[in-house]
């Protein structure tokens, strides 16, 4: 399994733990839903900053922090 696929699966798992749809996460982060889907499936090569942005958003959601404070 490639690193991109592993990262994508981790992001997908976190998103599902939050109970969020791809549409919600994509809209909140101002990215396209198709791009998020490609990241989750290991089909895109997101920048380190993009991975950090997504994981930070999801970690804050999992910890119960106000998501709007992230950005």
C-alpha positions in Angstrom: 0.0 0.0 0.0 1.4 3.4 -0.9 1.9 6.2 1.5 -0.8 8.3 -0.3 -3.3 5.5 0.1 -2.4 5.1 3.9 -2.9 8.8 4.4 -6.1 8.8 2.5 -7.5 6.0 4.6 -6.5 7.7 7.8 -8.3 10.9 6.7 -11.4 9.0 5.6 -11.4 7.1 9.0 -11.2 10.4 10.9 -13.9 12.0 8.8 -16.2 9.1 9.4 -15.5 9.2 13.2 -16.7 12.8 13.1 -19.8 11.8 11.3 -19.0 14.2 8.4 -19.7 13.8 4.7 -17.1 14.5 2.1 -19.3 17.4 1.0 -19.3 19.0 4.5 -15.5 18.7 4.9 -14.9 19.9 1.4 -17.2 22.9 1.8 -15.7 23.8 5.2 -12.2 23.7 3.8 -13.0 25.4 0.5 -11.8 22.4 -1.6 -13.8 20.4 -4.1 -15.5 17.2 -3.0 -13.9 15.3 -5.9 -10.4 16.4 -4.7 -11.2 15.2 -1.2 -12.4 11.9 -2.6 -9.2 11.5 -4.6 -7.2 12.2 -1.5 -9.1 9.6 0.5 -8.6 7.0 -2.3 -4.9 7.8 -2.7 -5.5 9.1 -6.2 -4.3 12.7 -5.5 -0.9 14.0 -4.2 -1.9 16.7 -1.8 0.7 19.1 -0.4 1.9 18.6 3.2 0.0 21.8 4.0 -3.3 20.4 2.6 -2.9 17.2 4.6 -2.2 19.3 7.7 -5.2 21.5 7.0 -7.5 18.5 6.7 -6.2 16.6 9.7 -6.2 19.7 11.9 -9.8 20.3 11.0 -10.8 16.7 11.8 -8.7 16.5 15.0 -10.4 19.7 16.3 -13.8 18.2 15.4 -13.0 15.0 17.2 -11.8 16.9 20.3 -15.0 18.9 20.4 -13.3 22.2 19.6 -15.1 24.9 17.7 -14.2 24.2 14.0 -14.5 27.8 13.1 -11.6 28.7 15.3 -9.3 26.6 13.2 -9.4 29.1 10.3 
